[in-house]
Amino acid sequence: MRSKLEEKTYIHISDCGNRPQLSLPGCFTLFMDMATVHGEELGMGMKALAEKGIIWVASKTRILIHRWPEMLE
């Protein structure tokens, strides 16, 4: 079981805004997708949590972006 999840991906056009680079909503979409995969790997995915009658919520998120990735990068 990995305590840290790393994935290689590329920036889809749907992750971009009005410029050909990752948008802020696209960035959070990537994070949410990765959190879903990681939760499943940890045995704390949507089904496991629903069986316990609980959910997880990201109430505070801070990210530091050194350079916005370009589309298809």
N, C-alpha and C positions, 0 to 999 in steps of 0.2 A: 504494500500500500504506500503510495507516494504522499508525503506531507506537502509537497510543492508540485504544482502542475506546470509544465512547460510544453507549449505547442508551437510548431511552426505553421504559419498561415500566410495568406496574402490578402491584400485589401481589395475586396470586390467593389464594383461600381455602386452597389446598394449600400455600402458602408461610407460612401462619400457624400458630401453636400454639394454646394454650388461650385466647388473647386475639385480638381482631380486628386484629392488627398483625404485621408481618414477624417470624418467629422466627429464631433463630440458624441452625438447619439450613436454613431457607428462604433466608437470606442467602447461605450458602455454595453452595446450589444455583444461585442466580442467578449467582454468580461463576464457578462451574464451567461453566455454560451459555455465558456470555459468553467465557470462556477458550477453549472449544471452537470457537466461531465465529471468534474472533480468530486462533487457531492455523491454522484452515483458510485464512483470508485471507492469512496470512503464508507459506503453503506448508509449514506444519509441523503439519498436522492428523494425525489418527489413522492414516490410510492412508499418508501420506508417512513418518511415523515408523516404522510397522510395516515398510515396505519397507527401512528402514535397520537394523531389528532393535533399535530403541530406543523408550523411552517417556519421558514427562515426569511428574514428581511434584512437587506442591507440598508441600515439607517444612516450611515455616514461613510462616505468613500472619498479618499483623497488620492489623486494620481499626479505624477510629475512626468510631463512629456517633454523630452529633450528636443525632439524633432518629429513633426507630423509625417507619418509614412504616406507615400504616394500611392495612387491607384495601381493595382497589379504588382506592387512591390512586395 
